[in-house]
Amino acid sequence: MSPSKKNPLTSFGDRRKQQIDELAETSVGDDAGVSLIASAWRRLRRNPVFLIGLAITVLFVVLALISPWLAPWDPSDNPMIDEVRRQTNPVPGPEAGHPLGGDDRGRDLLSRLLVGSRQTLFVGVFATLFGLAGGLVLGTLAGALSGWVDSAVMRLVDVMLSIPSLLLAFSIAALSSRPSQWTVIIAIATIQVPIFARLLRGSMLAQRVSDHVLAARALGVNPAAIVFRHMLPNALGPVIVQATLVLATAIIDAAALSFLGLGNPDDRQPEWGQMLGRATAYINDYPHLAVYPALCIIVVALGFTLMGESLREALDPKSRR
């Protein structure tokens, strides 16, 4: 073979080697890879649905925190009681100093709505936290251990999920001899436990077969360290997102139980569901007593739902655009 004629396979191999060398020498520019959180935030800050939900949620939390100082009147005082007594109208209308009017006991309606937001936030947040804590315990046991532990936990979760959530919460709250906010919190937290447990268990099972967990087992890492350092932290993402969605459901369920009379019976501490329940006696003649707290519940639940759905979409690789 003459030296001027080269082997085609050798020429192809040389060109291939040259292309690989050029790619290796190419420096990474500004379009370097980013973490999942940073990538999700890039999409979220351009998502109008998330921004609307975030604005509603932040406004609700801020109003709930500063409501005692923002309310123009004490929600337990009745500055309009004289009008209730001397008029045939049992519910005073709007007037100077009382832009939304009063209720049937002469109490300022705007002040009660503002202070009621704090009680609603209190119940929703603590019910979600307690439900999340219980779900973390059961989900970790089921996902980290196999065999009869996983089967027993999942059968318990299946039984709880087979009962309608509101009916189960109503039954738990009705067992208390003295209804209070804490009975509502415990009832709502109980119905949220199986939701978090099943979701965390699925995430933990996916982590058990991941490469980093298999590598840790091959290196002889302590099983407890594998669970709490490698599996659990990487499985919490979907659970945290689900908590924002469940918080909206917790607020609605808390309002439903208070509406049915299973919440705090002391109306000196207003709560939106409680206010909605008292308004049923005047729903035909004075529907605004029910409209205002109902709108507050709907708007706040919508804010948490929009924010939670946007977070789940941004963190889900299958739904990236």
BAPAMAR-400851 format. One line per field, with one value per residue: residue in one letter; x, z, y of N, C-alpha, C in turn. Coordinates in steps of 0.05 Angstrom, whole numbers. Example, Ala and Ser with C-alpha at 12.3 -4.5 7.8 and 13.67 -1.06 7.14 Angstrom:
2
ketor	[A_S]
n_u	[264_257]
n_w	[156_142]
n_v	[-114_-45]
ca_u	[246_273]
ca_w	[156_143]
ca_v	[-90_-21]
c_u	[264_258]
c_w	[156_157]
c_v	[-66_1]
% end
This chain:
321
ketor	[M_S_P_S_K_K_N_P_L_T_S_F_G_D_R_R_K_Q_Q_I_D_E_L_A_E_T_S_V_G_D_D_A_G_V_S_L_I_A_S_A_W_R_R_L_R_R_N_P_V_F_L_I_G_L_A_I_T_V_L_F_V_V_L_A_L_I_S_P_W_L_A_P_W_D_P_S_D_N_P_M_I_D_E_V_R_R_Q_T_N_P_V_P_G_P_E_A_G_H_P_L_G_G_D_D_R_G_R_D_L_L_S_R_L_L_V_G_S_R_Q_T_L_F_V_G_V_F_A_T_L_F_G_L_A_G_G_L_V_L_G_T_L_A_G_A_L_S_G_W_V_D_S_A_V_M_R_L_V_D_V_M_L_S_I_P_S_L_L_L_A_F_S_I_A_A_L_S_S_R_P_S_Q_W_T_V_I_I_A_I_A_T_I_Q_V_P_I_F_A_R_L_L_R_G_S_M_L_A_Q_R_V_S_D_H_V_L_A_A_R_A_L_G_V_N_P_A_A_I_V_F_R_H_M_L_P_N_A_L_G_P_V_I_V_Q_A_T_L_V_L_A_T_A_I_I_D_A_A_A_L_S_F_L_G_L_G_N_P_D_D_R_Q_P_E_W_G_Q_M_L_G_R_A_T_A_Y_I_N_D_Y_P_H_L_A_V_Y_P_A_L_C_I_I_V_V_A_L_G_F_T_L_M_G_E_S_L_R_E_A_L_D_P_K_S_R_R]
n_u	[17_13_44_14_-38_-85_-111_-181_-208_-170_-166_-217_-217_-178_-202_-246_-221_-198_-244_-264_-223_-228_-278_-266_-231_-263_-288_-332_-385_-427_-475_-476_-493_-547_-575_-631_-667_-652_-663_-719_-736_-724_-763_-809_-810_-824_-874_-940_-983_-961_-940_-986_-1011_-971_-971_-1022_-1018_-975_-997_-1041_-1015_-985_-1026_-1052_-1014_-1007_-1057_-1083_-1064_-1079_-1134_-1190_-1224_-1235_-1247_-1282_-1312_-1372_-1388_-1431_-1477_-1519_-1548_-1568_-1604_-1642_-1664_-1705_-1677_-1635_-1582_-1532_-1516_-1464_-1425_-1396_-1332_-1342_-1335_-1355_-1399_-1435_-1445_-1498_-1493_-1473_-1419_-1358_-1352_-1310_-1264_-1270_-1264_-1210_-1181_-1199_-1172_-1123_-1134_-1152_-1105_-1073_-1098_-1096_-1040_-1017_-1046_-1029_-974_-973_-998_-960_-915_-933_-941_-888_-864_-891_-885_-829_-817_-844_-819_-764_-758_-774_-818_-859_-867_-872_-918_-957_-959_-977_-1027_-1055_-1054_-1084_-1135_-1148_-1150_-1193_-1238_-1281_-1251_-1271_-1313_-1285_-1255_-1296_-1318_-1275_-1268_-1318_-1314_-1292_-1306_-1307_-1309_-1257_-1205_-1161_-1182_-1202_-1154_-1127_-1162_-1161_-1106_-1101_-1128_-1094_-1047_-1044_-1039_-989_-957_-962_-942_-889_-869_-870_-831_-787_-780_-765_-715_-687_-667_-632_-570_-533_-548_-543_-488_-471_-487_-455_-406_-410_-437_-471_-537_-576_-553_-554_-609_-625_-589_-582_-628_-677_-671_-669_-719_-756_-773_-822_-858_-856_-876_-928_-947_-959_-1004_-1038_-1046_-1082_-1127_-1132_-1148_-1198_-1224_-1221_-1253_-1301_-1310_-1314_-1358_-1397_-1401_-1362_-1316_-1279_-1321_-1324_-1341_-1316_-1265_-1256_-1266_-1262_-1295_-1328_-1354_-1381_-1416_-1449_-1474_-1513_-1563_-1582_-1581_-1618_-1638_-1593_-1545_-1492_-1464_-1449_-1424_-1376_-1338_-1337_-1316_-1265_-1244_-1246_-1211_-1161_-1152_-1149_-1102_-1061_-1068_-1056_-1002_-980_-991_-962_-910_-905_-908_-862_-821_-825_-795_-819_-858_-833_-822]
n_w	[0_-18_12_3_3_52_104_106_154_192_182_194_249_267_256_290_340_341_343_394_426_417_439_492_504_503_540_596_593_609_609_643_679_726_792_814_845_832_778_779_805_766_728_759_774_727_720_718_746_792_816_827_864_904_919_941_984_1015_1028_1059_1102_1124_1139_1176_1216_1234_1247_1299_1312_1267_1263_1270_1315_1377_1369_1404_1428_1427_1395_1366_1390_1410_1365_1348_1388_1388_1338_1288_1253_1258_1245_1239_1186_1140_1162_1184_1207_1211_1161_1138_1167_1222_1263_1287_1341_1347_1337_1305_1238_1202_1235_1260_1216_1203_1250_1252_1211_1232_1269_1232_1202_1242_1256_1206_1194_1239_1238_1189_1199_1241_1216_1175_1206_1229_1182_1163_1199_1193_1137_1132_1162_1131_1081_1090_1116_1101_1086_1138_1166_1129_1103_1145_1158_1110_1104_1146_1129_1082_1103_1130_1086_1059_1084_1077_1079_1105_1134_1169_1197_1221_1254_1289_1313_1338_1380_1423_1486_1497_1450_1414_1387_1384_1380_1328_1301_1313_1290_1235_1224_1230_1186_1147_1153_1127_1073_1069_1087_1048_1002_1017_1026_975_950_981_967_914_922_946_906_879_851_886_936_931_924_974_1006_986_1004_1056_1092_1151_1160_1183_1175_1120_1111_1137_1119_1064_1037_1060_1060_1004_989_1008_977_941_983_1013_975_969_1019_1015_983_1014_1057_1039_1035_1088_1112_1089_1109_1164_1168_1153_1196_1239_1221_1228_1282_1313_1326_1361_1412_1434_1413_1419_1402_1340_1281_1213_1193_1237_1238_1191_1202_1242_1211_1183_1205_1188_1134_1093_1096_1107_1073_1067_1114_1111_1062_1063_1100_1072_1022_1038_1055_1007_973_1000_1002_947_935_962_934_880_885_905_863_822_843_845_790_771_797_777_734_688_672_654_611]
n_v	[-24_43_102_147_132_125_84_78_68_82_137_154_142_177_227_223_221_271_304_290_309_363_374_363_403_447_500_508_552_608_581_539_478_477_471_431_461_514_514_504_551_590_579_587_642_665_649_666_645_621_668_697_663_663_717_722_686_707_757_740_714_756_792_760_756_809_824_834_885_913_912_954_953_918_850_825_863_903_953_971_957_987_1004_956_945_987_988_957_929_875_870_914_960_982_1039_1101_1089_1035_1000_952_943_911_852_808_818_867_873_894_878_878_878_828_794_804_789_738_714_701_660_622_613_593_544_517_514_486_438_418_413_375_331_323_309_260_231_229_195_145_138_136_90_51_58_52_3_-65_-120_-146_-99_-57_-77_-76_-22_1_-24_-2_51_46_32_80_115_94_113_168_232_280_258_224_262_291_251_242_292_296_262_288_316_370_415_448_490_456_405_407_414_365_329_342_336_281_260_275_248_195_211_239_197_155_181_194_143_121_155_141_87_93_117_76_43_74_99_123_105_50_49_67_25_-15_2_-8_26_49_24_58_108_110_113_162_200_194_173_194_254_263_246_281_323_320_314_361_397_376_390_444_442_411_445_483_450_437_486_492_446_456_502_477_441_478_506_467_467_442_466_518_539_589_649_697_694_700_660_641_598_590_640_636_595_619_656_631_635_684_683_692_745_776_765_780_771_718_717_747_719_670_684_699_649_621_651_649_593_584_613_583_535_548_563_515_478_500_496_440_427_454_427_376_333_311_347_391_447]
ca_u	[0_29_40_-6_-65_-88_-133_-205_-215_-152_-173_-241_-209_-164_-222_-262_-204_-196_-270_-266_-204_-239_-299_-254_-218_-283_-293_-360_-391_-448_-498_-469_-516_-556_-588_-660_-681_-648_-678_-747_-741_-724_-789_-830_-811_-837_-901_-959_-1000_-946_-937_-1012_-1014_-951_-980_-1045_-1008_-959_-1015_-1056_-997_-978_-1050_-1058_-994_-1010_-1086_-1091_-1058_-1091_-1163_-1198_-1239_-1232_-1268_-1301_-1328_-1396_-1393_-1456_-1499_-1542_-1564_-1582_-1626_-1663_-1674_-1717_-1657_-1617_-1554_-1525_-1502_-1439_-1427_-1369_-1317_-1349_-1340_-1370_-1422_-1432_-1460_-1522_-1487_-1462_-1390_-1349_-1348_-1283_-1245_-1272_-1252_-1181_-1171_-1206_-1151_-1101_-1143_-1152_-1077_-1063_-1108_-1086_-1011_-1011_-1057_-1011_-949_-977_-1002_-934_-899_-943_-935_-859_-857_-902_-873_-801_-817_-852_-800_-737_-760_-790_-830_-885_-870_-884_-946_-974_-963_-993_-1054_-1066_-1059_-1107_-1159_-1154_-1157_-1219_-1259_-1281_-1234_-1286_-1328_-1266_-1249_-1320_-1320_-1254_-1274_-1342_-1308_-1284_-1328_-1307_-1297_-1238_-1188_-1143_-1196_-1202_-1126_-1121_-1179_-1151_-1080_-1104_-1136_-1072_-1025_-1040_-1030_-960_-943_-961_-925_-862_-862_-863_-806_-766_-775_-749_-688_-673_-653_-616_-542_-518_-555_-529_-459_-467_-490_-431_-384_-414_-447_-491_-564_-590_-542_-565_-637_-629_-571_-583_-655_-698_-668_-675_-747_-774_-782_-851_-874_-858_-895_-954_-956_-972_-1031_-1054_-1052_-1107_-1149_-1135_-1163_-1226_-1235_-1224_-1277_-1324_-1316_-1324_-1385_-1415_-1402_-1342_-1292_-1279_-1348_-1322_-1341_-1299_-1242_-1270_-1254_-1279_-1315_-1347_-1370_-1399_-1438_-1468_-1488_-1535_-1589_-1590_-1572_-1638_-1641_-1567_-1526_-1465_-1451_-1437_-1408_-1349_-1319_-1335_-1297_-1238_-1236_-1241_-1188_-1137_-1148_-1140_-1074_-1044_-1070_-1041_-974_-972_-992_-939_-886_-904_-902_-835_-802_-830_-780_-836_-875_-817_-826]
ca_w	[0_-20_35_-2_8_80_110_114_183_208_178_211_277_273_258_314_363_340_353_423_438_415_459_519_509_504_568_602_595_628_608_658_692_752_809_809_858_816_753_785_811_741_716_776_774_702_719_731_765_817_827_839_888_924_929_959_1008_1031_1039_1080_1125_1136_1152_1199_1237_1245_1249_1324_1311_1244_1267_1283_1340_1389_1358_1424_1436_1411_1394_1351_1403_1413_1341_1347_1407_1383_1311_1281_1238_1278_1236_1230_1161_1140_1170_1189_1227_1208_1132_1131_1185_1245_1263_1302_1368_1346_1336_1280_1221_1190_1256_1264_1193_1204_1271_1245_1193_1249_1279_1210_1196_1264_1253_1182_1195_1258_1228_1168_1211_1256_1196_1162_1225_1230_1156_1161_1215_1180_1111_1135_1170_1108_1059_1098_1124_1083_1099_1152_1175_1106_1098_1166_1156_1086_1108_1163_1111_1064_1118_1134_1061_1050_1096_1068_1097_1122_1153_1189_1214_1237_1275_1309_1328_1354_1404_1444_1503_1496_1425_1415_1363_1383_1370_1299_1291_1314_1270_1207_1222_1228_1159_1129_1158_1105_1048_1070_1090_1022_984_1026_1022_946_945_994_951_891_931_954_883_866_850_910_959_926_929_1003_1017_978_1020_1084_1109_1170_1148_1193_1162_1093_1111_1145_1105_1035_1026_1069_1050_975_985_1020_958_935_1008_1019_955_977_1043_1008_973_1037_1074_1028_1043_1117_1117_1082_1128_1190_1166_1153_1223_1255_1212_1240_1311_1326_1331_1386_1416_1443_1390_1424_1385_1314_1261_1189_1192_1258_1230_1170_1215_1255_1191_1170_1217_1175_1107_1074_1097_1109_1062_1068_1137_1102_1037_1069_1108_1051_1002_1050_1054_979_962_1013_992_919_935_968_913_857_892_907_837_807_853_836_762_767_807_764_708_666_663_646_584]
ca_v	[0_67_119_168_122_117_66_94_64_98_165_159_142_202_249_219_228_300_315_286_327_390_376_363_428_468_508_512_581_618_563_515_465_488_452_429_484_538_511_508_580_604_576_597_671_674_636_684_630_620_694_704_647_672_743_717_672_726_776_727_709_782_802_743_762_836_830_847_913_925_913_979_948_892_833_816_886_907_982_977_943_1005_1004_931_945_1007_985_932_915_862_870_941_962_998_1066_1112_1073_1007_998_928_940_894_827_809_826_894_873_903_855_879_870_800_781_807_772_710_703_690_634_603_606_576_517_504_508_466_413_407_404_350_311_318_294_232_218_224_172_121_135_128_62_35_60_42_-25_-81_-143_-142_-71_-43_-86_-67_7_6_-33_19_75_39_34_108_127_83_129_196_248_297_241_215_285_296_230_246_317_292_246_306_326_399_423_470_491_434_382_410_409_336_315_347_324_252_252_282_229_175_224_242_171_141_196_191_115_118_168_126_63_101_123_52_30_95_92_132_88_24_52_69_-2_-30_11_-16_48_40_27_82_131_109_122_190_218_191_168_213_281_264_239_300_344_318_316_390_409_367_404_469_436_401_468_494_432_439_510_487_427_470_518_460_431_500_511_447_470_425_482_533_550_617_667_721_689_693_643_644_577_596_663_626_579_637_672_616_644_708_681_701_774_789_745_789_759_693_721_757_698_650_694_697_621_613_664_638_565_586_621_560_515_558_561_487_465_511_483_412_427_463_407_350_333_303_369_415_457]
c_u	[18_24_19_-34_-67_-112_-158_-212_-196_-158_-198_-235_-195_-183_-239_-247_-201_-221_-272_-247_-214_-261_-288_-242_-238_-289_-323_-366_-412_-472_-492_-494_-522_-571_-618_-675_-677_-663_-708_-754_-741_-751_-811_-832_-822_-865_-921_-977_-987_-944_-963_-1016_-995_-960_-1003_-1036_-993_-977_-1032_-1039_-991_-1003_-1056_-1039_-999_-1039_-1094_-1085_-1071_-1121_-1170_-1212_-1231_-1254_-1288_-1319_-1352_-1403_-1419_-1480_-1524_-1560_-1579_-1606_-1648_-1675_-1687_-1698_-1637_-1588_-1548_-1510_-1477_-1444_-1398_-1356_-1322_-1356_-1356_-1394_-1415_-1447_-1484_-1518_-1473_-1432_-1381_-1341_-1320_-1262_-1246_-1261_-1221_-1170_-1177_-1185_-1128_-1109_-1143_-1124_-1066_-1072_-1097_-1057_-1006_-1023_-1039_-985_-952_-982_-977_-916_-907_-937_-906_-852_-866_-888_-844_-799_-823_-831_-772_-737_-778_-804_-856_-888_-883_-913_-965_-980_-981_-1022_-1069_-1073_-1082_-1134_-1167_-1162_-1184_-1242_-1259_-1268_-1251_-1303_-1310_-1259_-1272_-1323_-1299_-1260_-1299_-1337_-1300_-1308_-1330_-1293_-1279_-1223_-1170_-1157_-1198_-1175_-1120_-1137_-1168_-1123_-1082_-1111_-1114_-1049_-1022_-1031_-1000_-945_-941_-942_-896_-852_-854_-837_-783_-760_-759_-720_-673_-658_-636_-586_-527_-524_-542_-499_-453_-469_-465_-407_-387_-423_-469_-519_-579_-580_-551_-593_-639_-610_-574_-611_-675_-694_-676_-704_-766_-785_-812_-868_-878_-877_-923_-965_-969_-1001_-1049_-1062_-1078_-1131_-1154_-1152_-1193_-1239_-1239_-1249_-1302_-1331_-1326_-1352_-1406_-1416_-1382_-1316_-1294_-1307_-1347_-1319_-1327_-1272_-1252_-1252_-1273_-1301_-1336_-1365_-1390_-1422_-1458_-1485_-1511_-1563_-1600_-1584_-1592_-1639_-1614_-1546_-1497_-1450_-1438_-1418_-1379_-1330_-1316_-1315_-1268_-1228_-1229_-1215_-1162_-1132_-1138_-1111_-1055_-1045_-1054_-1011_-964_-971_-968_-913_-883_-897_-873_-815_-805_-815_-798_-853_-859_-822_-801]
c_w	[0_3_30_3_36_83_119_143_200_206_195_240_285_275_283_339_364_350_383_437_438_435_487_525_511_533_571_607_615_629_622_672_719_767_803_821_842_790_757_791_785_727_733_775_748_699_733_750_792_831_840_865_911_936_948_985_1026_1044_1062_1105_1140_1151_1177_1222_1250_1250_1276_1325_1288_1247_1281_1309_1351_1379_1378_1435_1418_1410_1381_1365_1407_1389_1338_1365_1399_1355_1307_1264_1257_1270_1225_1203_1162_1148_1176_1212_1226_1178_1123_1149_1209_1242_1281_1332_1369_1345_1307_1262_1209_1210_1260_1241_1195_1226_1266_1227_1209_1260_1256_1202_1217_1261_1229_1183_1215_1250_1207_1180_1226_1236_1181_1181_1227_1204_1152_1176_1201_1152_1112_1143_1146_1086_1065_1105_1104_1099_1114_1161_1153_1101_1120_1164_1132_1089_1126_1146_1093_1078_1123_1108_1050_1062_1085_1088_1116_1142_1175_1208_1232_1260_1297_1326_1346_1379_1428_1460_1502_1470_1429_1389_1361_1374_1339_1288_1291_1293_1242_1204_1218_1199_1139_1131_1135_1079_1047_1072_1064_1003_992_1022_993_939_957_978_926_898_938_931_868_868_875_934_955_931_959_1015_1010_995_1049_1103_1127_1158_1158_1180_1133_1091_1116_1131_1075_1024_1034_1059_1020_969_995_1001_951_960_1015_1000_962_1001_1036_997_996_1055_1065_1036_1073_1125_1111_1102_1155_1190_1166_1181_1241_1247_1224_1270_1326_1332_1358_1390_1425_1420_1395_1410_1358_1296_1237_1187_1213_1251_1208_1181_1229_1235_1179_1181_1202_1145_1087_1073_1097_1098_1064_1093_1130_1078_1044_1079_1087_1029_1013_1048_1026_968_974_1004_963_918_941_946_888_862_893_880_820_816_844_807_756_776_794_738_684_655_656_617_575]
c_v	[25_85_141_159_112_99_82_91_81_127_172_160_167_226_247_228_258_314_313_304_355_394_377_389_451_475_512_541_587_599_537_503_477_466_451_452_509_537_515_537_597_603_589_628_682_663_654_670_628_647_704_689_656_699_739_705_691_746_765_723_735_793_786_750_789_844_843_877_928_928_939_976_921_874_823_839_889_937_990_965_961_1005_978_931_964_1005_958_915_902_863_898_940_979_1027_1076_1097_1043_1002_973_924_922_868_830_817_853_895_880_879_854_869_840_784_782_788_743_697_690_663_613_594_587_547_503_496_485_439_401_398_378_326_303_302_264_217_212_199_146_117_126_99_44_35_49_13_-40_-103_-135_-114_-54_-51_-76_-37_14_-3_-12_44_70_41_63_122_117_99_157_215_266_282_232_238_292_276_235_270_313_276_264_316_356_407_448_471_466_408_383_404_379_321_318_335_294_244_259_262_209_187_227_216_156_155_192_162_110_131_153_100_70_107_97_39_51_87_100_115_60_26_54_42_-18_-23_4_6_37_44_51_107_133_121_153_209_217_189_189_241_284_257_260_321_342_321_346_404_401_381_430_464_427_424_481_477_433_464_506_467_439_487_501_450_454_508_492_448_454_440_496_545_579_635_693_718_681_676_642_623_582_619_654_610_597_652_657_625_669_707_692_732_788_770_754_778_732_697_729_734_676_659_693_669_613_625_653_610_566_594_598_539_523_555_532_473_475_499_454_410_434_442_379_350_326_326_394_421_472]
% end
